[in-house]
Amino acid sequence: MRDTLVCIVDDEEGIRESLSGIFEDEGYTVMTAGTAEEAFALLKEQTPDLMFLDIWLPGTDGIQALTRIREQNPELPVVMISGHGNIELAVNATRLGAYDFLEKPLSLERVLLVANRALERRSLEMENKALKQDLTKKWRLIGNSPKMSQLSEQIDMAAKSNGRVLILGESGSGKELAAHILHEKSSRAGRPFIEMNCAAIPQELIESELFGHEKGSFTGAFERKKGKFELADEGTLFLDEVGDMSLSTQAKVLRVIETQEFQRVGGSKNIKVDVRIISATNKDLSEEMKKGAFRDDLLYRLNVIPIHLPPLRERKEDIPELVDYFLGYFATESGQKPKKITPEGLKMLELYNWPGNIRELRNVIERLVIMTPSVTVTPRNIILGEAVRSDYFTFNTLKDARESFEKDFIIRKLEENNWNISKTSEILDIERSNLHRKIKAYDIKTP
């Protein structure tokens, strides 16, 4: 781990030299800048642990610089330096997020005292953030069903290698979670985990996102930017929705996999990296390959270790544990006492088919924690099917779409009437016996 880095920004060379000497004598690493613009350039290369920033600077002044720095580096403690008569400005700076301010002429003892306190506070904030993440157990597999036990074993084995992993599964089944766990259990756990959703970025920008770009390489490229591959050096790059990547980008990704080298957009220098790639998709890449939408050579490179995530409907025995986990998670997040769900409410969740998988269950439980006034969740509080409904336009025939809609509609009305058959048949204006036949025909499981 590198030494503590202090950045000093002041247009007076004497101030820069004296502060540098103070901190270097104490074992700190120091970088200096004479203007805000020089400081911004330094911040692009590395992030300091603490900054001393003069209020009066040529060009962009310290107050303007502070605003920009706080936007880009909100966790960086900034100590303002003010001359005589600038106290009002310095006080204003603390309102804008500065940690403290020092008045010139600077006192050696005061400088070191403020620096130590600022660094201690930053360290405590980072520890609290890490503790909160640990308490909420953000990345863990929930469930002890046979399919989840098998998945856990596969992840443990895959994590020990540097082999590329292709995670396959329906939307909402937990592919991002599996990728995080693979990284955290690997030898690269202490290095970066960089994510990119290939479906969320316009194709004309995806290469810039992956490989970075040089200043002026295209309209809007006002400064040099590191890409995902470079940011993930020695760590893991997670390519989510990899099936949505264009063929031209696929060719370039394939070349990086083969050589571990690339060039930034608009650049000529080869950049070498050591990156493990984990990719994920809800598409059948073999079918995409047959259609000519996905390169076979890239599929073979990515699919060294395939991992299939089961949909929630195939592991319903895990639902009680998942519900208990999410109830506790959202209670902790919102500062509430954990709610309890009645056996009837739990049964209702177990009988539902969860087309949106874990994501839908998570959304349902979050809504229950927020919107249920009592500490006990009953079937009356539960509304299913709101997060994800069938996309009827994916069916090829009117008959299939009509049957899917009818099934969803009946389930919705049964839920609204607490699964009372007589009341539901009355509202639907059909005979009770007819509703029973439809429930049986559509294999609707009633609590």
C-alpha positions as CSV (number, residue, x, y, z in Angstrom):
1,M,0.0,0.0,0.0
2,R,1.4,3.4,-1.0
3,D,2.3,6.2,1.5
4,T,-0.2,8.8,2.5
5,L,-0.4,11.4,-0.3
6,V,-0.9,15.1,0.4
7,C,-1.6,17.6,-2.3
8,I,-0.7,21.3,-1.8
9,V,-2.2,23.9,-4.1
10,D,-0.9,27.5,-3.6
11,D,0.5,30.1,-6.1
12,E,3.3,31.1,-3.6
13,E,6.3,28.9,-4.2
14,G,7.5,29.6,-0.6
15,I,4.3,28.2,0.9
16,R,4.5,25.1,-1.3
17,E,8.1,24.5,-0.3
18,S,7.6,25.0,3.4
19,L,4.5,22.8,3.6
20,S,6.2,20.1,1.5
21,G,9.1,20.1,3.9
22,I,6.8,19.8,6.9
23,F,4.9,16.8,5.5
24,E,8.0,15.1,4.0
25,D,9.7,15.3,7.4
26,E,6.7,13.5,8.8
27,G,6.9,10.7,6.2
28,Y,4.2,11.8,3.9
29,T,4.4,11.8,0.1
30,V,3.7,15.3,-1.4
31,M,2.6,16.6,-4.7
32,T,2.2,20.4,-5.4
33,A,0.4,22.7,-7.9
34,G,0.5,26.5,-8.4
35,T,-2.9,26.8,-10.0
36,A,-6.3,25.1,-9.8
37,E,-5.8,23.9,-13.4
38,E,-2.5,22.2,-12.5
39,A,-4.3,20.5,-9.5
40,F,-7.1,19.2,-11.7
41,A,-4.5,17.7,-14.0
42,L,-2.8,16.0,-11.1
43,L,-6.1,14.6,-9.8
44,K,-6.7,12.8,-13.1
45,E,-3.5,10.9,-12.5
46,Q,-3.9,10.0,-8.8
47,T,-6.1,10.8,-5.9
48,P,-4.5,12.2,-2.8
49,D,-5.6,11.4,0.8
50,L,-5.6,15.1,1.8
51,M,-5.5,18.5,0.0
52,F,-4.4,22.0,1.2
53,L,-6.0,24.6,-1.1
54,D,-5.3,28.3,-1.2
55,I,-8.4,30.6,-1.6
56,W,-6.6,33.2,-3.8
57,L,-5.3,31.5,-7.0
58,P,-4.8,32.9,-10.5
59,G,-7.5,31.8,-12.9
60,T,-9.9,29.5,-11.2
61,D,-10.0,30.6,-7.5
62,G,-10.0,28.3,-4.5
63,I,-13.7,28.5,-3.9
64,Q,-14.5,27.5,-7.5
65,A,-11.9,24.8,-7.4
66,L,-13.3,23.4,-4.1
67,T,-16.8,23.1,-5.7
68,R,-15.4,21.1,-8.6
69,I,-13.2,18.9,-6.4
70,R,-16.1,18.1,-4.0
71,E,-18.2,17.1,-7.0
72,Q,-15.6,14.7,-8.4
73,N,-14.0,13.5,-5.1
74,P,-16.6,13.9,-2.3
75,E,-14.5,11.8,0.1
76,L,-11.3,13.9,-0.2
77,P,-10.8,16.2,2.8
78,V,-9.8,19.7,1.7
79,V,-8.2,22.2,4.1
80,M,-8.5,25.8,2.8
81,I,-5.6,28.3,3.2
82,S,-6.6,31.9,3.7
83,G,-4.7,35.2,4.0
84,H,-5.7,38.1,6.3
85,G,-9.1,39.4,5.5
86,N,-10.2,36.2,3.9
87,I,-11.9,34.7,6.9
88,E,-15.4,35.2,5.6
89,L,-14.5,33.4,2.4
90,A,-12.9,30.6,4.4
91,V,-16.0,30.2,6.5
92,N,-18.1,30.0,3.4
93,A,-15.7,27.3,2.1
94,T,-16.4,25.1,5.1
95,R,-20.1,25.4,4.2
96,L,-19.3,24.2,0.7
97,G,-17.6,21.1,2.2
98,A,-14.1,22.1,3.2
99,Y,-12.8,20.2,6.3
100,D,-11.2,23.2,7.9
101,F,-9.3,26.4,7.1
102,L,-5.9,27.8,8.1
103,E,-4.9,31.4,8.2
104,K,-1.6,32.7,7.0
105,P,1.1,32.9,8.3
106,L,0.9,29.2,8.8
107,S,1.7,27.5,12.1
108,L,3.7,24.3,11.9
109,E,1.8,22.7,14.9
110,R,-1.6,23.8,13.6
111,V,-0.9,22.4,10.1
112,L,0.1,19.0,11.4
113,L,-2.8,18.9,13.9
114,V,-5.4,19.7,11.2
115,A,-3.8,17.2,8.8
116,N,-3.8,14.4,11.4
117,R,-7.5,15.1,12.3
118,A,-8.6,15.2,8.7
119,L,-6.8,11.9,7.9
120,E,-8.3,10.3,11.0
121,R,-11.8,11.3,10.1
122,R,-11.3,10.1,6.5
123,S,-10.0,6.7,7.8
124,L,-13.0,6.4,10.1
125,E,-15.5,7.2,7.3
126,M,-13.9,4.6,5.1
127,E,-14.0,2.0,8.0
128,N,-17.7,2.8,8.6
129,K,-18.5,2.4,5.0
130,A,-16.7,-1.0,4.9
131,L,-18.5,-2.0,8.1
132,K,-21.9,-1.1,6.7
133,Q,-21.2,-3.1,3.6
134,D,-20.2,-6.0,5.7
135,L,-23.2,-5.8,7.9
136,T,-25.6,-5.7,5.0
137,K,-23.7,-8.7,3.4
138,K,-24.2,-7.2,0.0
139,W,-22.5,-10.1,-1.9
140,R,-23.6,-13.5,-0.8
141,L,-25.5,-16.5,-2.1
142,I,-28.8,-17.1,-0.3
143,G,-30.3,-20.6,-0.2
144,N,-29.5,-24.2,0.5
145,S,-31.4,-25.9,-2.3
146,P,-29.5,-28.6,-4.3
147,K,-29.2,-26.2,-7.2
148,M,-27.7,-23.4,-5.0
149,S,-25.3,-25.8,-3.3
150,Q,-24.1,-26.9,-6.8
151,L,-23.8,-23.3,-7.9
152,S,-21.8,-22.4,-4.8
153,E,-19.4,-25.3,-5.5
154,Q,-19.0,-24.2,-9.1
155,I,-18.2,-20.6,-8.0
156,D,-15.6,-21.8,-5.4
157,M,-13.8,-23.9,-8.1
158,A,-13.9,-21.2,-10.8
159,A,-12.7,-18.6,-8.4
160,K,-9.4,-20.4,-7.8
161,S,-8.4,-20.1,-11.4
162,N,-7.9,-17.2,-13.8
163,G,-10.0,-18.8,-16.4
164,R,-12.7,-16.6,-18.1
165,V,-16.2,-17.3,-16.9
166,L,-19.5,-16.9,-18.8
167,I,-22.5,-16.6,-16.5
168,L,-25.8,-17.6,-18.1
169,G,-29.2,-17.0,-16.6
170,E,-32.6,-15.3,-17.0
171,S,-32.9,-11.6,-16.3
172,G,-33.0,-10.9,-12.5
173,S,-31.5,-14.3,-11.6
174,G,-28.3,-12.8,-9.9
175,K,-25.6,-12.8,-12.6
176,E,-24.0,-9.6,-11.2
177,L,-24.0,-11.1,-7.7
178,A,-22.3,-14.2,-9.0
179,A,-19.6,-12.1,-10.7
180,H,-18.9,-10.2,-7.5
181,I,-18.6,-13.4,-5.5
182,L,-16.2,-14.9,-8.1
183,H,-14.0,-11.8,-7.8
184,E,-14.1,-11.7,-4.0
185,K,-13.1,-15.3,-3.7
186,S,-10.3,-15.1,-6.2
187,S,-6.6,-14.1,-5.8
188,R,-7.5,-10.8,-7.4
189,A,-9.9,-9.8,-4.5
190,G,-7.8,-6.9,-3.4
191,R,-7.6,-5.4,-6.9
192,P,-10.3,-3.5,-8.9
193,F,-13.7,-5.0,-9.9
194,I,-14.8,-3.0,-12.9
195,E,-18.3,-3.4,-14.4
196,M,-19.7,-2.5,-17.8
197,N,-23.2,-3.1,-19.1
198,C,-22.8,-3.6,-22.8
199,A,-26.5,-3.0,-23.5
200,A,-26.6,0.3,-21.6
201,I,-23.9,2.2,-23.6
202,P,-24.5,3.4,-27.2
203,Q,-22.4,1.5,-29.7
204,E,-20.6,4.6,-30.9
205,L,-19.3,5.1,-27.3
206,I,-18.6,1.5,-26.2
207,E,-15.1,1.3,-27.6
208,S,-14.2,4.5,-25.7
209,E,-15.6,3.0,-22.5
210,L,-13.7,-0.2,-23.0
211,F,-10.3,1.1,-24.2
212,G,-10.3,4.8,-23.2
213,H,-9.5,7.7,-25.5
214,E,-6.9,10.4,-26.0
215,K,-7.7,14.1,-25.7
216,G,-9.2,15.4,-29.0
217,S,-9.7,11.9,-30.5
218,F,-13.4,12.7,-31.3
219,T,-15.9,15.5,-30.7
220,G,-16.4,15.8,-27.0
221,A,-13.1,14.2,-26.0
222,F,-11.9,17.2,-24.0
223,E,-9.4,15.1,-21.9
224,R,-7.7,11.8,-21.8
225,K,-9.8,9.0,-20.3
226,K,-8.8,5.6,-19.1
227,G,-11.1,2.7,-20.3
228,K,-12.5,-0.2,-18.4
229,F,-9.7,-2.6,-19.4
230,E,-7.1,-0.2,-18.1
231,L,-9.0,0.5,-14.9
232,A,-9.4,-3.3,-14.3
233,D,-5.6,-4.0,-14.6
234,E,-4.6,-6.8,-12.2
235,G,-8.3,-7.2,-11.3
236,T,-11.6,-8.3,-12.9
237,L,-13.6,-6.9,-15.8
238,F,-17.3,-7.8,-15.7
239,L,-19.0,-7.5,-19.1
240,D,-22.7,-7.7,-18.4
241,E,-25.1,-8.3,-21.3
242,V,-22.2,-9.3,-23.5
243,G,-24.6,-10.6,-26.1
244,D,-25.6,-7.0,-27.0
245,M,-22.0,-6.1,-28.1
246,S,-21.7,-5.2,-31.8
247,L,-19.6,-7.4,-34.1
248,S,-16.9,-4.7,-34.6
249,T,-16.5,-4.3,-30.8
250,Q,-16.4,-8.1,-30.4
251,A,-13.5,-8.3,-32.8
252,K,-11.5,-5.7,-30.7
253,V,-12.4,-7.4,-27.4
254,L,-11.2,-10.7,-28.9
255,R,-7.9,-9.2,-29.8
256,V,-7.4,-7.8,-26.3
257,I,-8.2,-11.3,-24.8
258,E,-5.6,-12.9,-27.1
259,T,-2.8,-10.3,-26.6
260,Q,-3.7,-8.5,-23.3
261,E,-2.8,-5.3,-25.2
262,F,-4.8,-2.5,-26.8
263,Q,-4.7,1.2,-27.8
264,R,-6.8,4.0,-26.6
265,V,-9.2,5.5,-29.2
266,G,-7.1,8.1,-31.1
267,G,-3.9,6.7,-29.5
268,S,-0.9,4.9,-31.0
269,K,0.7,3.5,-27.8
270,N,0.2,-0.2,-26.9
271,I,-1.1,-0.5,-23.3
272,K,-0.5,-3.9,-21.7
273,V,-2.9,-5.2,-19.0
274,D,-3.5,-8.2,-16.9
275,V,-7.3,-8.6,-16.7
276,R,-9.6,-11.5,-15.9
277,I,-12.8,-11.3,-17.8
278,I,-16.2,-12.5,-16.4
279,S,-19.1,-12.0,-18.8
280,A,-22.8,-12.6,-18.5
281,T,-25.9,-12.7,-20.7
282,N,-29.5,-13.8,-20.7
283,K,-29.3,-14.6,-24.4
284,D,-28.5,-18.0,-26.0
285,L,-25.2,-17.1,-27.5
286,S,-25.1,-20.3,-29.5
287,E,-28.3,-19.2,-31.3
288,E,-26.9,-15.6,-31.7
289,M,-23.8,-17.2,-33.2
290,K,-25.9,-19.2,-35.7
291,K,-27.7,-15.9,-36.7
292,G,-24.3,-14.2,-37.3
293,A,-24.8,-11.8,-34.4
294,F,-22.1,-13.2,-32.2
295,R,-18.6,-14.3,-33.1
296,D,-17.9,-18.0,-32.6
297,D,-14.2,-17.4,-31.8
298,L,-15.2,-14.9,-29.1
299,L,-17.8,-17.2,-27.6
300,Y,-15.1,-20.0,-27.3
301,R,-12.7,-17.6,-25.5
302,L,-15.4,-16.3,-23.1
303,N,-17.0,-19.6,-22.4
304,V,-14.0,-21.3,-20.8
305,I,-16.0,-21.9,-17.6
306,P,-19.8,-21.7,-18.0
307,I,-21.9,-21.2,-15.0
308,H,-25.7,-21.5,-15.2
309,L,-27.9,-19.6,-12.7
310,P,-31.2,-21.3,-11.9
311,P,-34.4,-19.2,-12.1
312,L,-36.2,-18.7,-8.8
313,R,-39.1,-20.9,-9.9
314,E,-36.7,-23.9,-10.0
315,R,-35.6,-23.4,-6.4
316,K,-38.7,-22.2,-4.5
317,E,-37.4,-24.0,-1.4
318,D,-35.0,-21.1,-1.0
319,I,-37.8,-18.5,-0.9
320,P,-38.2,-18.5,3.0
321,E,-34.5,-17.8,3.5
322,L,-34.5,-15.2,0.8
323,V,-37.5,-13.4,2.3
324,D,-35.9,-13.4,5.7
325,Y,-32.7,-12.0,4.3
326,F,-34.3,-9.2,2.4
327,L,-36.6,-8.3,5.3
328,G,-33.5,-7.9,7.5
329,Y,-31.5,-6.2,4.8
330,F,-34.1,-3.4,4.0
331,A,-34.9,-3.0,7.7
332,T,-31.2,-2.3,8.4
333,E,-31.0,0.0,5.4
334,S,-34.0,2.1,6.5
335,G,-33.3,1.9,10.3
336,Q,-36.4,-0.1,11.1
337,K,-37.0,-3.1,13.2
338,P,-37.2,-6.3,11.0
339,K,-40.7,-7.2,10.0
340,K,-42.2,-10.7,10.2
341,I,-44.2,-12.4,7.6
342,T,-47.1,-14.7,8.4
343,P,-47.1,-18.4,7.2
344,E,-50.0,-17.5,4.9
345,G,-48.0,-14.6,3.4
346,L,-45.0,-16.8,3.0
347,K,-47.1,-19.5,1.3
348,M,-48.4,-16.9,-1.1
349,L,-44.8,-15.9,-2.1
350,E,-43.8,-19.6,-2.5
351,L,-46.7,-20.3,-4.9
352,Y,-46.0,-17.4,-7.2
353,N,-43.9,-18.2,-10.3
354,W,-41.5,-15.1,-10.1
355,P,-41.0,-14.3,-13.8
356,G,-38.6,-11.5,-12.6
357,N,-36.6,-13.9,-10.4
358,I,-34.6,-12.6,-7.5
359,R,-34.9,-9.0,-8.7
360,E,-38.7,-9.2,-8.5
361,L,-38.7,-10.8,-5.1
362,R,-36.2,-8.2,-3.8
363,N,-38.5,-5.3,-5.1
364,V,-41.6,-6.9,-3.6
365,I,-39.9,-7.2,-0.1
366,E,-38.5,-3.7,-0.3
367,R,-42.0,-2.4,-1.0
368,L,-43.4,-4.4,1.9
369,V,-40.8,-3.0,4.3
370,I,-41.6,0.5,3.2
371,M,-45.3,0.4,2.8
372,T,-46.5,-2.0,5.5
373,P,-47.4,0.0,8.6
374,S,-47.4,-2.9,11.0
375,V,-44.5,-5.2,11.9
376,T,-46.3,-8.2,10.6
377,V,-46.7,-8.8,6.8
378,T,-49.9,-10.7,5.8
379,P,-51.3,-11.7,2.4
380,R,-53.4,-8.5,2.5
381,N,-50.2,-6.5,2.2
382,I,-48.7,-8.5,-0.6
383,I,-49.2,-7.4,-4.3
384,L,-47.5,-9.7,-6.8
385,G,-46.9,-9.3,-10.4
386,E,-46.4,-5.5,-10.3
387,A,-42.7,-5.5,-10.9
388,V,-42.7,-7.8,-13.9
389,R,-45.6,-8.8,-16.1
390,S,-45.6,-11.0,-19.2
391,D,-44.6,-9.3,-22.4
392,Y,-47.5,-10.5,-24.5
393,F,-45.9,-9.2,-27.7
394,T,-43.2,-12.0,-27.5
395,F,-45.9,-14.6,-28.3
396,N,-46.3,-15.7,-31.9
397,T,-50.0,-16.5,-31.8
398,L,-53.0,-14.6,-30.5
399,K,-54.1,-17.8,-28.7
400,D,-50.9,-18.0,-26.7
401,A,-51.0,-14.3,-25.8
402,R,-54.7,-14.4,-24.8
403,E,-54.1,-17.4,-22.6
404,S,-51.1,-15.8,-20.9
405,F,-53.0,-12.6,-20.3
406,E,-56.0,-14.5,-18.9
407,K,-53.8,-16.4,-16.5
408,D,-52.2,-13.2,-15.3
409,F,-55.5,-11.5,-15.0
410,I,-57.1,-14.3,-12.9
411,I,-54.1,-14.5,-10.6
412,R,-54.2,-10.7,-10.1
413,K,-57.9,-10.8,-9.2
414,L,-57.4,-13.7,-6.9
415,E,-54.7,-11.9,-5.1
416,E,-56.8,-8.7,-4.8
417,N,-59.6,-10.8,-3.2
418,N,-57.3,-12.8,-0.8
419,W,-57.8,-15.9,-3.0
420,N,-61.5,-16.1,-2.3
421,I,-62.9,-18.1,-5.2
422,S,-66.6,-17.1,-4.8
423,K,-65.8,-13.4,-4.5
424,T,-63.4,-13.5,-7.5
425,S,-65.9,-15.3,-9.7
426,E,-68.5,-12.8,-8.9
427,I,-66.2,-9.9,-9.8
428,L,-65.1,-11.6,-13.0
429,D,-68.7,-12.3,-13.8
430,I,-68.2,-16.0,-14.4
431,E,-69.5,-19.2,-12.8
432,R,-67.6,-20.4,-9.8
433,S,-67.2,-23.8,-11.5
434,N,-65.8,-22.1,-14.6
435,L,-63.2,-20.3,-12.5
436,H,-62.2,-23.6,-10.9
437,R,-61.7,-25.1,-14.3
438,K,-59.5,-22.2,-15.5
439,I,-57.5,-22.4,-12.2
440,K,-56.9,-26.1,-12.9
441,A,-56.2,-25.6,-16.6
442,Y,-53.6,-22.9,-16.0
443,D,-52.0,-24.7,-13.1
444,I,-52.6,-21.8,-10.8
445,K,-51.5,-22.8,-7.3
446,T,-53.8,-21.3,-4.6
447,P,-52.7,-20.8,-1.0
